[in-house]
């Protein structure tokens, strides 16, 4: 029985080795490798099997195959390849699929740890079962189905809240201002999370929309939002891709398709065992060529870089912000046994001008790579031109056309960002009804004075000068917390975007974006006329 179990755990390793050697489970089936290569692979697999058996049979303590293979051998092997090839255990694979699909079954709320070790409700999602029964931000979770939350992390608590559709879950919470525990019975349902926030008008003629990630419904959600606003009335659009980690390639292509002319090249990829494949706009923008500014930062990656790179290379939009992450590796996910999966890199992305998006990850630790310590990195040899003749560089993500430096948080801001404003909001709404706020509300002098008193009473050390210096930042971030409690997280996000100095800068940059696109059009026409002679 033990030998049979070992063979089940060795199988994923063999599948992985085969996928590298011959593309067996890859996007393209290759001709069989030479006999000598096959012999080498067989020998490698036998050696691995022997080592695994020796470890399991002779190590001083009991070692499970889960630990030696799924948490040791496979991840260790992948770390020798690149930073993005990855192994997903059963839970990680399930979460990845939920993220891509944009829905799961549960109560529908975000939870987070508190400095005192407790876990609090951060935000019930609008319209979710948790929202409908009256759970509020700041509620401290005490028990879930009579199981204490003491000592549980947020992942374990989230697992308790999820479950089959239609099943009840009893949640007991402690709420500020309420002497006794409160009990809620919530019936689990399908929880849909949008990947595109509700678009809105920043000012007449100028719209804003944020794409959080690229899931299975992103392009449809974007189309619906722009249709709801009345896209023909848009003079300028702010497309916010900040903190967007990417996602599905086909959805990134579909989003770029919406803004580019039909047949425009969007992205291409190629790899050692994969021929070059190009993706072009199938539908096109149907003549809608309003000005665009795309917001990016160092956490914009993958599909977000495909979109911003395509719009930049075609001079369709002005890119504002920070240099993006630089993740230009293509992964295919291969399902394995025991509901696990392998994400394996098999190609590189290239923008329409031919520049490589991927940052160099050789001769550095994965820590340095992921913390983006080379934010100004670019390959001086990978020099390309946009359609309008502007110089762009590859090898280091997408460099913005205009840089926007976000001020670094100072000591007081860091302290308030971590928990201070959330704790004050929880205390405030323990004494005041959320209905006292209007959707145009912003913190006034009285609220700021209450906050100041609360912070000092609860051990936050700061000077009056520091508080005065950070006043505008405090007002905006406090409003975000209080809007979440008084209304919902969507209203909070909309308010936060409306008061964002970088969004304001994007609107101010619309004339430059329009001029950029118009200049490119003239150059393209002149080039075509010259070529036709």
C-alpha positions as MATLAB code, in Angstrom:
seq = 'XXXXXXXXXXXXXXXXXXXXXXXXXXXXXXXXXXXXXXXXXXXXXXXXXXXXXXXXXXXXXXXXXXXXXXXXXXXXXXXXXXXXXXXXXXXXXXXXXXXXXXXXXXXXXXXXXXXXXXXXXXXXXXXXXXXXXXXXXXXXXXXXXXXXXXXXXXXXXXXXXXXXXXXXXXXXXXXXXXXXXXXXXXXXXXXXXXXXXXXXXXXXXXXXXXXXXXXXXXXXXXXXXXXXXXXXXXXXXXXXXXXXXXXXXXXXXXXXXXXXXXXXXXXXXXXXXXXXXXXXXXXXXXXXXXXXXXXXXXXXXXXXXXXXXXXXXXXXXXXXXXXXXXXXXXXXXXXXXXXXXXXXXXXXXXXXXXXXXXXXXXXXXXXXXXXXXXXXXXXXXXXXXXXXXXXXXXXXXXXXXXXXXXXXXXXXXXXXXXXXXXXXXXXXXXXXXXXXXXXXXXXXXXXXXXXXXXXXXXXXXXXXXXXXXXXXXXXXXXXXXXXXXXXXXXXXXXXXXXXXXXXXXXXXXXXXXXXXXXXXXXXXXXXXXXXXX';
ca = [
       0.000    0.000    0.000;
       2.841    2.371    0.890;
       4.546    1.658   -2.431;
       1.309    2.319   -4.325;
       0.866    5.676   -2.543;
       4.458    6.651   -3.368;
       3.798    5.969   -7.033;
       0.805    8.327   -6.963;
       2.963   11.137   -5.568;
       5.810   10.471   -7.989;
       3.440   10.700  -10.969;
       3.212   14.544  -10.970;
       7.023   14.760  -10.971;
       7.196   12.445  -14.000;
       4.472   14.447  -15.765;
       6.403   17.632  -15.047;
       9.679   16.149  -16.317;
       7.975   14.932  -19.471;
       6.348   18.298  -20.099;
       9.776   19.955  -20.025;
      11.523   17.325  -22.106;
       9.022   16.765  -24.875;
       6.136   19.216  -24.521;
       3.809   16.286  -23.841;
       1.257   18.374  -21.968;
       2.326   21.686  -23.414;
       0.524   23.891  -25.940;
       2.221   22.137  -28.828;
       3.061   18.451  -29.330;
       6.618   17.996  -30.583;
       8.303   15.103  -32.382;
       9.665   12.518  -29.919;
      13.060   13.348  -28.433;
      16.155   11.388  -29.335;
      16.633    8.014  -27.658;
      19.587    9.237  -25.622;
      17.515   12.082  -24.164;
      14.752    9.647  -23.300;
      17.248    7.325  -21.615;
      18.625   10.247  -19.591;
      15.120   11.196  -18.465;
      14.311    7.624  -17.440;
      17.520    7.487  -15.420;
      16.743   10.818  -13.745;
      13.278    9.626  -12.752;
      14.690    6.369  -11.357;
      17.270    8.299   -9.348;
      14.606   10.588   -7.948;
      12.393    7.635   -7.034;
      15.306    5.989   -5.244;
      16.115    9.133   -3.251;
      12.455    9.576   -2.300;
      12.209    5.975   -1.123;
      15.390    6.288    0.944;
      14.108    9.445    2.614;
      10.692    8.029    3.423;
      12.027    4.703    4.716;
      15.106    5.874    6.660;
      14.666    9.494    7.796;
      14.711    9.871   11.600;
      11.111   11.158   11.696;
       8.055   10.238    9.680;
       7.952   12.205    6.415;
       4.791   12.411    4.350;
       4.901   12.278    0.580;
       2.925   15.542    0.606;
       5.873   17.259    2.281;
       8.704   15.678    0.318;
       7.138   15.984   -3.140;
       4.473   18.696   -3.132;
       6.265   21.070   -0.764;
       9.832   20.088   -1.503;
      10.830   18.411   -4.749;
       8.446   20.068   -7.189;
       8.665   23.665   -5.846;
      12.444   23.280   -5.516;
      12.716   22.168   -9.137;
      10.576   25.070  -10.346;
      12.651   27.634   -8.438;
      15.621   26.729  -10.632;
      13.680   27.797  -13.750;
      12.141   31.239  -13.311;
      10.192   33.299  -10.741;
       6.755   32.512  -12.191;
       6.649   28.769  -12.836;
       4.691   27.533   -9.847;
       3.104   24.504   -8.206;
      -0.396   24.808   -6.704;
      -1.561   22.481   -3.974;
      -5.278   21.621   -3.896;
      -6.308   24.740   -1.981;
      -4.126   27.112   -3.991;
      -5.437   25.650   -7.252;
      -9.025   26.069   -6.067;
      -8.390   29.715   -5.099;
      -6.743   30.410   -8.459;
      -9.779   29.029  -10.303;
     -12.101   31.099   -8.112;
     -10.099   34.232   -8.918;
     -10.280   33.524  -12.644;
     -14.000   32.747  -12.607;
     -14.784   35.683  -10.334;
     -17.151   33.768   -8.053;
     -17.320   31.233   -5.218;
     -19.855   30.079   -2.616;
     -19.807   31.673    0.804;
     -21.115   34.617    2.845;
     -19.340   37.381    0.890;
     -17.113   39.460    3.114;
     -13.469   40.370    3.534;
     -11.875   39.658    6.921;
      -8.541   40.764    8.318;
      -6.327   40.361   11.396;
      -6.240   42.942   14.184;
      -3.206   43.985   16.287;
      -4.786   42.264   19.329;
      -4.821   38.915   17.530;
      -8.544   38.997   16.777;
     -10.056   38.862   13.301;
     -12.466   41.569   12.126;
     -14.864   42.044    9.268;
     -13.150   44.474    6.892;
     -15.959   44.832    4.351;
     -19.088   42.856    3.468;
     -19.445   42.841   -0.323;
     -22.433   44.860   -1.576;
     -25.516   42.681   -2.007;
     -23.873   39.622   -0.413;
     -25.568   37.467    2.241;
     -23.267   38.983    4.904;
     -24.240   42.488    3.776;
     -27.966   41.706    3.773;
     -28.072   40.312    7.322;
     -26.301   43.393    8.699;
     -22.722   42.393    9.385;
     -20.607   45.541    9.469;
     -16.953   46.519    9.068;
     -15.291   46.359   12.465;
     -17.340   43.440   13.780;
     -14.959   41.082   15.624;
     -15.525   37.426   14.748;
     -15.966   35.328   17.899;
     -17.289   31.958   16.666;
     -18.305   30.437   13.334;
     -20.715   27.517   13.614;
     -19.814   27.324   17.317;
     -16.090   27.017   16.519;
     -13.947   29.647   18.222;
     -11.873   31.855   15.946;
      -9.219   32.185   18.631;
      -5.828   31.268   17.140;
      -7.157   30.886   13.600;
      -5.606   32.844   10.735;
      -7.659   34.609    8.087;
      -7.262   31.735    5.606;
      -8.670   29.240    8.109;
     -11.540   31.580    8.938;
     -12.305   32.127    5.245;
     -12.491   28.353    4.813;
     -15.074   28.152    7.606;
     -17.188   30.839    5.934;
     -17.189   29.149    2.539;
     -19.401   26.170    1.783;
     -22.141   24.756   -0.449;
     -24.775   27.129   -1.748;
     -27.899   27.281    0.426;
     -26.241   26.058    3.612;
     -26.458   28.175    6.791;
     -23.519   29.398    8.824;
     -23.910   30.870   12.316;
     -21.596   33.820   12.967;
     -21.195   35.350   16.428;
     -19.537   38.786   16.589;
     -18.570   41.448   19.073;
     -19.573   44.957   17.995;
     -18.298   48.227   19.449;
     -21.022   49.944   21.492;
     -23.037   46.732   21.913;
     -22.644   45.062   25.341;
     -23.631   41.553   24.263;
     -22.454   39.330   21.439;
     -24.530   39.477   18.271;
     -25.512   36.321   16.391;
     -26.182   36.219   12.650;
     -27.364   33.238   10.623;
     -26.155   33.680    7.065;
     -27.190   31.444    4.168;
     -24.291   30.878    1.805;
     -24.792   31.850   -1.811;
     -22.798   32.437   -4.971;
     -20.492   35.396   -4.404;
     -19.574   37.266   -7.560;
     -16.671   39.688   -7.415;
     -16.299   42.182  -10.201;
     -12.936   42.554  -11.877;
     -13.987   45.979  -13.221;
     -15.223   48.639  -10.809;
     -18.298   50.675  -11.701;
     -17.258   53.342  -14.195;
     -18.270   56.919  -13.413;
     -17.889   60.478  -14.700;
     -15.053   62.387  -13.050;
     -16.271   65.559  -14.723;
     -18.507   66.128  -17.750;
     -17.111   64.193  -20.710;
     -14.342   62.480  -18.749;
     -14.847   58.959  -17.405;
     -12.948   56.709  -15.016;
     -12.816   52.928  -14.859;
     -10.518   50.613  -12.921;
      -9.669   47.027  -13.860;
      -8.676   45.094  -10.745;
      -7.497   41.941  -12.543;
      -8.110   40.021  -15.761;
     -10.578   37.215  -15.092;
     -12.976   35.326  -17.300;
     -15.524   38.192  -17.420;
     -13.281   41.271  -17.521;
     -13.796   42.337  -21.148;
     -17.574   41.832  -20.850;
     -17.681   43.868  -17.627;
     -15.679   46.664  -19.276;
     -18.000   46.731  -22.299;
     -21.069   46.854  -20.037;
     -19.652   49.716  -17.966;
     -18.781   51.853  -20.990;
     -22.161   51.073  -22.578;
     -23.940   52.135  -19.384;
     -22.105   55.472  -19.338;
     -22.753   56.064  -23.030;
     -19.366   55.555  -24.652;
     -20.141   57.867  -27.565;
     -20.297   60.748  -25.065;
     -16.800   60.115  -23.704;
     -14.200   62.757  -24.553;
     -11.511   61.278  -22.340;
     -11.100   58.049  -20.373;
      -8.879   57.311  -17.379;
      -8.122   53.563  -17.425;
      -6.696   52.595  -14.036;
      -4.435   49.506  -14.058;
      -2.561   50.248  -10.841;
      -2.027   47.199   -8.595;
      -3.474   45.013  -11.365;
      -1.505   41.727  -11.184;
      -2.699   40.496  -14.569;
      -4.562   37.281  -15.243;
      -5.888   35.705  -18.408;
      -4.117   36.505  -21.671;
      -7.256   36.372  -23.823;
      -9.007   38.884  -21.558;
      -6.078   41.296  -21.736;
      -6.171   40.993  -25.522;
      -9.933   41.601  -25.553;
      -9.589   44.767  -23.439;
      -6.894   46.190  -25.733;
      -9.067   45.203  -28.725;
     -11.793   47.544  -27.430;
      -9.552   50.610  -27.802;
      -7.411   49.856  -30.882;
      -8.280   49.892  -34.596;
      -9.319   46.603  -36.133;
      -6.377   44.373  -37.165;
      -3.932   46.310  -34.943;
      -1.292   44.055  -33.386;
      -1.818   43.729  -29.620;
       0.841   41.273  -28.439;
       2.851   38.294  -29.603;
       4.608   35.464  -27.818;
       7.180   32.842  -28.675;
       9.284   30.269  -26.875;
      11.801   27.478  -27.405;
       9.185   24.920  -28.397;
       6.429   27.292  -29.517;
       6.334   29.239  -32.792;
       5.523   32.924  -32.674;
       1.843   33.705  -32.319;
       0.413   37.166  -32.836;
      -2.844   38.525  -31.399;
      -4.597   41.296  -33.338;
      -7.734   43.346  -32.704;
     -10.663   41.325  -34.033;
     -13.418   43.896  -33.490;
     -11.617   47.203  -33.024;
     -12.731   50.475  -31.475;
     -15.302   51.173  -34.229;
     -13.886   54.651  -34.737;
     -14.125   55.693  -31.085;
     -10.784   57.395  -30.572;
     -11.378   59.590  -27.511;
      -8.303   60.608  -25.509;
      -6.996   58.038  -23.011;
      -4.666   58.123  -20.030;
      -3.659   54.784  -18.505;
      -2.520   54.706  -14.878;
       0.110   52.092  -13.955;
       2.493   51.453  -11.086;
       5.190   48.979  -10.082;
       2.530   46.386   -9.233;
       0.883   46.459  -12.674;
       1.914   43.166  -14.259;
       1.358   40.598  -16.994;
      -1.960   41.226  -18.790;
      -1.991   44.786  -17.416;
       1.353   45.313  -19.157;
       0.040   43.769  -22.361;
      -2.769   46.349  -22.428;
      -0.643   49.354  -21.451;
       2.188   48.280  -23.785;
      -0.142   47.875  -26.759;
      -1.828   51.241  -26.176;
       1.570   52.910  -25.774;
       3.139   51.313  -28.863;
       0.187   52.430  -30.997;
       0.270   55.903  -29.386;
      -3.376   55.315  -28.456;
      -2.954   56.405  -24.839;
      -0.617   58.349  -22.619;
       0.821   56.132  -19.868;
       1.100   57.864  -16.473;
       2.637   56.564  -13.245;
       5.537   54.256  -12.415;
       7.436   51.662  -14.435;
       5.406   48.458  -14.342;
       6.496   45.173  -12.781;
       7.986   43.578  -15.912;
       6.286   40.174  -15.966;
       6.377   38.987  -19.567;
       6.467   35.212  -19.148;
       3.606   33.064  -20.453;
       2.418   30.202  -18.240;
       0.124   27.317  -19.062;
      -1.564   25.582  -16.129;
      -1.378   21.782  -16.252;
      -3.824   19.968  -13.910;
      -2.198   17.111  -11.979;
      -3.419   14.415   -9.611;
      -5.047   15.139   -6.230;
      -6.555   18.418   -7.548;
      -3.133   20.041   -7.793;
      -1.696   21.900  -10.778;
       1.506   23.162  -12.352;
       1.965   26.581  -13.951;
       4.888   26.265  -16.369;
       6.509   29.067  -18.367;
       6.743   28.239  -22.064;
       7.006   31.568  -23.892;
       7.765   35.319  -23.639;
       5.452   38.262  -24.370;
       6.444   40.988  -26.827;
       4.652   44.303  -27.354;
       3.555   45.407  -30.859;
       6.864   47.215  -31.390;
       8.706   43.995  -30.511;
      10.062   44.898  -27.081;
      10.308   42.276  -24.375;
       8.234   43.033  -21.271;
      10.076   40.650  -18.911;
      12.651   41.997  -16.471;
      15.934   40.175  -16.119;
      15.831   37.734  -13.196;
      19.262   36.159  -13.590;
      21.958   36.704  -10.964;
      19.537   37.923   -8.312;
      17.350   36.421   -5.608;
      13.627   36.007   -6.092;
      13.236   38.373   -3.124;
      15.048   41.163   -4.960;
      13.072   40.349   -8.095;
       9.679   40.534   -6.407;
      10.502   43.594   -4.311;
      11.376   45.330   -7.580;
      14.748   46.648   -6.459;
      15.679   47.380  -10.081;
      12.701   49.628  -10.843;
      14.699   51.643  -13.355;
      15.963   48.547  -15.160;
      15.665   48.437  -18.941;
      17.687   46.894  -21.688;
      19.592   49.630  -23.589;
      19.931   47.224  -26.525;
      16.179   46.533  -26.739;
      15.271   49.876  -28.350;
      12.066   50.097  -30.378;
       9.815   52.761  -31.866;
       6.123   53.414  -31.338;
       3.837   53.821  -34.321;
       4.282   57.573  -34.055;
       8.085   57.314  -33.939;
       8.733   57.673  -30.218;
      11.547   55.666  -28.613;
      10.603   52.937  -26.125;
      12.733   50.351  -24.337;
      12.203   46.698  -23.497;
      13.469   44.408  -20.790;
      12.104   46.314  -17.820;
       8.327   46.475  -17.898;
       6.420   49.403  -19.415;
       8.041   52.782  -18.757;
       5.381   55.510  -18.442;
       5.287   58.440  -20.825;
       4.982   60.672  -17.779;
       6.220   59.650  -14.357;
       4.077   60.235  -11.300;
       5.842   59.862   -7.959;
       3.509   58.814   -5.168;
       4.752   60.391   -1.924;
       6.115   57.841    0.535;
       4.167   57.422    3.762;
       5.702   59.089    6.787;
       5.780   57.633   10.300;
       2.272   58.802   11.322;
       0.690   57.800    8.021;
       2.137   54.289    8.295;
       0.750   53.946   11.813;
      -2.718   55.132   10.777;
      -2.713   53.060    7.604;
      -2.106   49.836    9.518;
      -4.997   50.056   11.958;
      -5.548   53.478   13.501;
      -8.201   54.764   11.094;
     -10.029   51.413   11.010;
     -10.121   51.234   14.805;
     -11.395   54.810   15.101;
     -14.121   54.158   12.530;
     -15.234   51.058   14.454;
     -15.391   53.146   17.648;
     -17.169   56.063   15.925;
     -19.959   53.953   14.496;
     -20.373   52.249   17.857;
     -21.735   55.606   19.023;
     -23.200   57.090   15.806;
     -25.537   55.679   13.186;
     -23.966   55.178    9.737;
     -27.029   56.927    8.283;
     -25.628   60.256    9.531;
     -23.230   60.340    6.529;
     -24.162   61.586    3.077;
     -22.434   60.453   -0.116;
     -20.775   63.868   -0.450;
     -19.446   63.782    3.121;
     -15.809   64.395    3.963;
     -14.232   64.606    7.434;
     -14.564   68.071    8.980;
     -12.692   69.762   11.824;
     -14.913   68.169   14.469;
     -14.305   64.608   13.197;
     -10.565   65.254   12.931;
     -10.507   66.557   16.495;
     -12.313   63.379   17.670;
      -9.798   61.278   15.760;
      -6.895   63.143   17.310;
      -8.244   62.600   20.822;
      -8.950   58.922   20.135;
      -5.453   58.251   18.753;
      -3.691   59.854   21.720;
      -5.921   57.953   24.157;
      -5.038   54.675   22.456;
      -1.279   55.109   22.433;
      -0.528   56.607   19.002;
       2.385   58.994   19.498;
       2.558   62.066   17.252;
       2.989   65.826   17.410;
       0.448   68.458   16.435;
       2.798   69.482   13.658;
       2.819   65.939   12.239;
      -0.990   65.762   12.329;
      -1.291   69.142   10.598;
       1.246   68.136    7.934;
      -0.685   64.923    7.152;
      -4.139   66.499    7.429;
      -5.244   66.081    3.800;
      -3.952   62.511    3.645;
      -5.762   61.695    6.902;
      -9.045   63.164    5.660;
      -8.999   61.100    2.488;
      -7.990   57.806    4.079;
     -10.385   58.269    7.010;
     -13.199   58.944    4.529;
     -12.372   55.669    2.774;
     -12.803   53.719    6.025;
     -15.979   55.547    7.004;
     -17.590   55.213    3.553;
     -17.018   51.443    3.759;
     -18.941   51.331    7.054;
     -21.645   53.850    6.164;
     -22.284   52.643    2.611;
     -20.229   49.808    1.105;
     -16.773   49.083   -0.289;
     -17.792   50.058   -3.841;
     -18.900   53.543   -2.740;
     -15.690   53.823   -0.734;
     -13.545   52.942   -3.764;
     -15.413   55.451   -5.953;
     -14.916   58.245   -3.424;
     -11.249   57.351   -3.104;
     -10.760   57.507   -6.873;
     -12.593   60.837   -7.184;
     -10.257   62.404   -4.618;
      -7.065   60.786   -5.965;
      -4.426   63.393   -6.956;
      -3.069   60.990   -9.608;
      -6.511   60.645  -11.209;
      -6.751   64.440  -11.195;
      -3.350   64.573  -12.907;
      -4.623   62.088  -15.505;
      -7.577   64.326  -16.346;
      -5.220   67.314  -16.649;
      -3.103   65.243  -19.074;
      -5.978   64.530  -21.483;
      -4.972   67.296  -23.944;
      -1.469   65.757  -24.123;
      -2.980   62.307  -24.716;
      -5.179   63.667  -27.500;
      -2.238   65.487  -29.097;
      -0.116   62.324  -28.889;
      -2.707   60.243  -30.731;
      -3.322   62.940  -33.336;
       0.389   63.392  -34.035;
       0.801   59.642  -34.481;
      -2.071   59.553  -36.985;
      -0.430   62.239  -39.114;
       2.927   60.458  -39.064;
       1.306   57.163  -40.059;
      -0.526   58.831  -42.962;
       2.710   60.482  -44.140;
       4.575   57.181  -43.876;
       1.923   55.364  -45.904;
       1.956   58.097  -48.538;
       5.758   57.859  -48.809;
       5.643   54.069  -49.089;
       3.006   54.320  -51.812;
       5.271   56.351  -54.085;
];
